[in-house]
Amino acid sequence: MKFAIVGAGAMGCLVGAMLAKAGAEVWLVNRNEAITGAIRRDGLKVTLQGEDEWVPIRAVQSPAEIGATMDVILFLVKGCHTEAAAAAARCLADERTYVMTLQNGIGNVEILAQCFARERILYGLLEFAGKMIEPGHVQGFIGANSKICFGPATKVVTEEMERIAAYFKPGIKVILRPDIDSEVWIKLRNNSANVLFGFLRLSIGQALAAEGAAELIQGVREEVIAVARAKGIQFTPEELQVNGGKTPVNPELYAHIPSTALDMKNKKPTEVEFLNGAVYREGLRVGVPTPYNELLYKMVKIYENTYELQF
């Protein structure tokens, strides 16, 4: 099968390496010339559990450079870039192409449905982390709780989807099922605390060790689950208690700084509209108060809009 990964940063490169090693034809799309150039020249260097591996893989700066129709277009750009990325990637799709989003938060399916048929959309999540060490070199943080989960927007799983899932399975646990919403909202619950780490300028583990932080994080997370339940989403005890119900679900990520926190540090646009902003809006719609998420969302928006004024 042919896969194009639009937004091939650290996470996209890790997923691309998994697919390529499973025998897929993979195209990484990243606008950064230094990253694509390094991959073209030397291959993609992947570090997992202290071991290095070089994976031959194709890399381009725009979808138009590929010049072929894909079986799957996988979007991993920030949510604020989804609309533009979808429009640019339409040249890779025909009526048989599946469009997959494993992006953080909620709301990307609706944006993609403006460019692609909803019955060809798959959505889900990545439950692991990655870091771009240098252009063309990524490190993965994959542990016992790591997984890739996805399902169809139509809630009907087909044999073609099973084939897609099979390409991921050699490298990580894969969950494919008709209704994936509980998994998506568990990931949203975990990501909802990421802006806190940006404000605190602390890694996840450092923040959890700071007095009062764990209580604040718990308040943010409980609002997410309350909104989901009001929407009719059901959770199993096992889903809620992975890693004792803590953020993150993978203990090896305690030293990790989430991408949203890094965006705040580097004064870049964040995904808060698809995280705390989405929780706040859904809470208003279903009548569930979300004061923690509302405050964090509005604070981040002010923070983003005043980057140039900050001391």
Secondary structure in CASP SS format (residue, H / E / C, confidence):
PFRMAT SS
TARGET T0000
AUTHOR 0000-0000-0000
METHOD secondary structure of the structure
MODEL  1
M C 1.00
K E 1.00
F E 1.00
A E 1.00
I E 1.00
V E 1.00
G C 1.00
A C 1.00
G C 1.00
A H 1.00
M H 1.00
G H 1.00
C H 1.00
L H 1.00
V H 1.00
G H 1.00
A H 1.00
M H 1.00
L H 1.00
A H 1.00
K H 1.00
A C 1.00
G C 1.00
A C 1.00
E E 1.00
V E 1.00
W E 1.00
L E 1.00
V E 1.00
N C 1.00
R C 1.00
N C 1.00
E H 1.00
A H 1.00
I H 1.00
T H 1.00
G H 1.00
A H 1.00
I H 1.00
R H 1.00
R H 1.00
D H 1.00
G C 1.00
L E 1.00
K E 1.00
V E 1.00
T E 1.00
L E 1.00
Q C 1.00
G C 1.00
E E 1.00
D E 1.00
E E 1.00
W E 1.00
V E 1.00
P C 1.00
I C 1.00
R E 1.00
A E 1.00
V E 1.00
Q C 1.00
S C 1.00
P H 1.00
A H 1.00
E H 1.00
I C 1.00
G C 1.00
A C 1.00
T C 1.00
M C 1.00
D C 1.00
V E 1.00
I E 1.00
L E 1.00
F E 1.00
L C 1.00
V C 1.00
K C 1.00
G H 1.00
C H 1.00
H H 1.00
T H 1.00
E H 1.00
A H 1.00
A H 1.00
A H 1.00
A H 1.00
A H 1.00
A H 1.00
R H 1.00
C H 1.00
L H 1.00
A C 1.00
D C 1.00
E C 1.00
R C 1.00
T C 1.00
Y E 1.00
V E 1.00
M E 1.00
T E 1.00
L C 1.00
Q C 1.00
N C 1.00
G C 1.00
I C 1.00
G C 1.00
N H 1.00
V H 1.00
E H 1.00
I H 1.00
L H 1.00
A C 1.00
Q C 1.00
C C 1.00
F C 1.00
A C 1.00
R H 1.00
E H 1.00
R H 1.00
I E 1.00
L E 1.00
Y E 1.00
G E 1.00
L E 1.00
L E 1.00
E E 1.00
F C 1.00
A E 1.00
G E 1.00
K E 1.00
M E 1.00
I E 1.00
E E 1.00
P C 1.00
G C 1.00
H E 1.00
V E 1.00
Q E 1.00
G E 1.00
F E 1.00
I C 1.00
G C 1.00
A C 1.00
N C 1.00
S C 1.00
K E 1.00
I E 1.00
C E 1.00
F E 1.00
G E 1.00
P E 1.00
A C 1.00
T C 1.00
K C 1.00
V C 1.00
V C 1.00
T C 1.00
E H 1.00
E H 1.00
M H 1.00
E H 1.00
R H 1.00
I H 1.00
A H 1.00
A H 1.00
Y H 1.00
F H 1.00
K C 1.00
P C 1.00
G C 1.00
I C 1.00
K E 1.00
V E 1.00
I E 1.00
L E 1.00
R C 1.00
P C 1.00
D C 1.00
I C 1.00
D H 1.00
S H 1.00
E H 1.00
V H 1.00
W H 1.00
I H 1.00
K H 1.00
L H 1.00
R H 1.00
N H 1.00
N H 1.00
S C 1.00
A C 1.00
N H 1.00
V H 1.00
L H 1.00
F H 1.00
G H 1.00
F H 1.00
L H 1.00
R C 1.00
L C 1.00
S C 1.00
I H 1.00
G H 1.00
Q H 1.00
A H 1.00
L H 1.00
A H 1.00
A C 1.00
E C 1.00
G C 1.00
A H 1.00
A H 1.00
E H 1.00
L H 1.00
I H 1.00
Q H 1.00
G H 1.00
V H 1.00
R H 1.00
E H 1.00
E H 1.00
V H 1.00
I H 1.00
A H 1.00
V H 1.00
A H 1.00
R H 1.00
A H 1.00
K C 1.00
G C 1.00
I C 1.00
Q C 1.00
F C 1.00
T C 1.00
P H 1.00
E H 1.00
E H 1.00
L H 1.00
Q C 1.00
V H 1.00
N H 1.00
G H 1.00
G H 1.00
K C 1.00
T C 1.00
P C 1.00
V C 1.00
N C 1.00
P H 1.00
E H 1.00
L H 1.00
Y C 1.00
A C 1.00
H C 1.00
I C 1.00
P C 1.00
S H 1.00
T H 1.00
A H 1.00
L H 1.00
D H 1.00
M H 1.00
K H 1.00
N C 1.00
K C 1.00
K C 1.00
P C 1.00
T C 1.00
E C 1.00
V H 1.00
E H 1.00
F H 1.00
L C 1.00
N H 1.00
G H 1.00
A H 1.00
V H 1.00
Y H 1.00
R H 1.00
E H 1.00
G H 1.00
L H 1.00
R H 1.00
V H 1.00
G C 1.00
V C 1.00
P C 1.00
T C 1.00
P H 1.00
Y H 1.00
N H 1.00
E H 1.00
L H 1.00
L H 1.00
Y H 1.00
K H 1.00
M H 1.00
V H 1.00
K H 1.00
I H 1.00
Y H 1.00
E H 1.00
N H 1.00
T C 1.00
Y H 1.00
E H 1.00
L H 1.00
Q C 1.00
F C 1.00
END
